[in-house]
Amino acid sequence: MHGANKDMTRDRSSLEFTELGQISGPLIVVQGDTGAGYGELVEVVTGQGEIRQGRVLAVSRDAAVVEVFYGTSGLDQHNTRVRFLGKPFQIVVSKEEILGRVFNGLGQPLDNGPAPFHGEARNVNGLPMNPVARDFPEDFIQTGISAIDGMNTLVRGQKLPIFSGSGLPHNDLAIQIVKQAKLIAQASEFSVIFAAMGVRHDEAEAFRQSFEESGVLNNVAMFLNLADAPTVERLVTPRVALTASEHLAFDLGMHVLVILTDMTNYCEALREVATSKGEIPCRKGYPGYLYSDLASIYERAGRIRGRNGSLTLIPILTMPNDDITHPIPDLTGYITEGQIVLDRSLNQKDIYPPINVLPSLSRLMHQGIGEGKTREDHGNVSSQLYAAYARAKEIERLASIIGEEDLSTTDKKYFHFAQEFEKRFLNQDKAEERSIFDTLDLAWDILAILPEQELTRVTIEQIKKYSPRVHVAHGSNEKG
């Protein structure tokens, strides 16, 4: 091995290689017995003295593959030195030096502030949460968005992805959730970690400016991997964000909401690196370990028994060609606990947020709603809205064939219900925050369009207590 330090008894930080075997895309191959470990931090020194960080991606007895965070452009096989530092890639975690700050995808400051240095250095790779140590998610998180709070409720400690499409307003939805998300049942500290991967400069600035103007930035930490940043930085960004989140949640007892956007850009980066390594591709060219790689990110969210804090995760991904069976949303759906689906046809009707509640699902919803958490009628009202909207969409398809005038009186009411449901319940202003009680009252107001005998998912007592139609009739009788 040319230029390698052979004295293995010396400090690992002095182990240096001065000649590369191969450069391929963002990867370099160092030949010889490096003694390196998977994920080990590396310094790559160019011929001009510039130092670039990287990490070991694969090792064998006679070679190590290193991914260089800032790319391999300008590297020369004969004038580049590679130092193996004997430790994993780490960031310093500290509440005071993380919240209210803006970092790049590697955890380096973008806000002209100093790099965090008071705190513990943590390995960004982390570990998925031990299933035996998990506590069950059961506390309601209010986002202020009716389609989520009322019908696809987010629960503290849950993993609930948003499936979107190119050009749909998932960024606006992410901003609104960051601004409005809160716990209503507890007075515990609540913070948001926002990580964006592969975003344009104008999008990154829009995120920062929106959080700053709304006054929530002091309680938010942003990790921004820009579109022109090196591909391999994208692979580190979610892990850096989750490492900071785990410190806040499980060391300090805070309730942390993590938003990762766009996981499709992350997966594209993973595919690019796998191709550079010469790995055999699987579905759509993605590596065969895509599922386990995504799981290593998603499974870091949850609650730990005996700890006060929690880590709730909302990954956002854009479905290529709006295909929900694409490997990225398909595998994400297997790992997480439901999905919120944005719909292009609703977006074309100028409905925001364009959430299609029929394919959307929150598997843990019923653990976080009901008396003492939201309201006792929440579960039944949500079920009634689903049933009524599903039937209304069937009637809409029928009306497109036979014409609306040939529908029965009841069918016409369902037709009207669907229009009002989309216009008033799904649709809300980007700055409008509805409490869960406002959402449930609005649901009852729209359900009043239907005949009472059609409300089979709610109880007679709930109709008498909450239906505005009953209250109006009762008021009329009193006046008479």
Secondary structure, DSSP 8 states (H G I E B T S, - for coil): -TT----TTS-GGG-EE---SEEETTEEEEES-----TTEEEEEE-TTS-EEEEEEEEE-SSEEEEEETT-STT--TTT-EEEEEEEE-EEEE-HHHHTT-EEETTS-BSSS-----SSEEEETT-----GGGEE----EEE-S-HHHHTTS-EETT-B--EEE-TTSTHHHHHHHHHHH-EESS----EEEEEEEEEE-HHHHHHHHHHHHHHT-GGGEEEEEEETTS-HHHHHHHHHHHHHHHHIIIIIT--EEEEEEE-HHHHHHHHHHHHHHTT----GGG--TTHHHHHHHHHTT-EEETT-S-EEEEEEEEE-GGG-TTSHHHHHHHHHSSEEEEE-HHHHHTT-SS-EEEEEEEETTGGGS-STTTS-TTHHHHHHHHHHHHHHHHHHHHHHHHH-GGGS-HHHHHHHHHHHHIIIIII---TT----HHHHHHHHHHHHTTS-GGG--SS-HHHHHHH-HHHHHHHHHHHH-
